[in-house]
Amino acid sequence: MNRMISVVYIIAGLTNILGICIASRLFTDPLFFKLYPTVFNDFGAFLVIVWGLLYISVARVAASLGPLALVFAFQKGIYAYTWVLWVSSKWDMIETIRRQSELVGWFYASYGAVSLSFGLFFLWVGLRAMTK
């Protein structure tokens, strides 16, 4: 079980790192930053990469770090919440965004669902570790 937890932490980290780098075309696509600058300005996008590096850095011992997993779950919950706010007012724009940039469109259509999925996983890991 601990190995599976470690693998998912690595996947979460790579999802953050590659998701931002690919969707923003290595920070060169102005559309990526224009759509939701409150969350995904260049600094915010860079911090998503930092979070990804953090997930990877603790992957080998993640199963024993319950409180940290709960922090990760909370952080992912915040991103899921920001996504709900964004899509509730902009969902009708997704197809237009995809026509401008397929990568950016897919990113904005899915980042919250992905964050929620990893957030629930981190919550499970945190609660599991704290009840042992």
N, C-alpha and C positions, 0 to 999 in steps of 0.2 A: 504494500500500500504506500509506503514512504517513497518508493521509486516512482510510482504513478504521480504522486503529489509533486515530486521534483520535476518530472517531465512536464506537467501542466504549468508549473511556474516558469519553466524555460519557454514553453509555447506562449504564455501570456507576455513574457518579456519581448520575445521576438515579434509578437503581434503588435505591440506598442511601437517598437523600433522600426520594423519594416512597414507597418501601416502608415506611420507619419512620413517616412522617407519616400515610400512609393507614391502615396496619394498627393504629397506636396511636390513631387518630382525633385527630391533633395532640396526642398525649401525654395524652389524657383517658380512655382505656379502661383501667381497672384490671386487666382480665383479661390484657391484653397484657404488663403488667409482672409480674403474679403468676405466670405460667407458668414463667418461667426467669429469676428475678431475678439470678442470678449473672452472666448475660450481658446481659440486657435489662432492667436497672433504668433509671430515667430518665436517669442519667448515661451508661450504656452505650449506650442508644439515641441519645442526643445525639452520642456519639462516632462512631457509624455515619454520622450525617449529616456530621460533620466529615471522615471518610474520603471520603465522596462528593464533598464540596467540593474535597478535595485531588485526586481523580481528574480532576475537571473543570478545575481550575486548571492542570494540566500537560498537558492533552489535546493542545494544539497542538504540543508538543515531545516527546510521550511516546515516539515511536519511537526517540529518541536517548538515553533515560534508562534504560538497561539495569539498573543496580543498583537504582534506585528501583522498577522494574517487578518485580524479584525480591522486594523488600520487600512490595510489594502482593500478590504471589502467596503469600508466607508468611502475611501477615495473613488473606487469604481462606482459606487452608488451615486456619488456627486456627478460623475461624468454621465451616468445613465439619466439622471435627473435633468442635466443640461440638455441632453439629446431630446428628451421628451418635450422640454420647452421649445427647442428649435423646431422639431418636426411638427409640433402642434400648430405652428404658424407658417411653416415653409414647405410642408410635404408636397404641396401642389407644384413646387418649383423643381422637384427632383429630376423630372424628365428633361426640363430645360437645362439644368446643371449637367446632366449626363451628356447632353448633346454638345456642351462646351468642353467638358472633360469627363470622360467615362470614369476615370479613377476617383476624381473628386466626388462625383455623383454617388458612386458606390460607397465611398467612405462616409459621406454625410447620411446616406440612407441606412447605414448599418452600425456606426460606431457605438451607439447607445446600447443596442442589443448585445453586441460583443462585450461591452463593459459590464452590462448586467450579468451576463453568463459567467464571466470571470469573477465578478463580485460575489455571486452566489457560491462559487467554488471556494473563494477565499474565506467567506463566512463559514462554510462547512469545515474547512481546514482549521480555522480559528476555534470554533466551538469544539471540534474533535480533540484538538490539542489541550484545551483548557479543562476538558472533562476526564482526561487521563490521570 
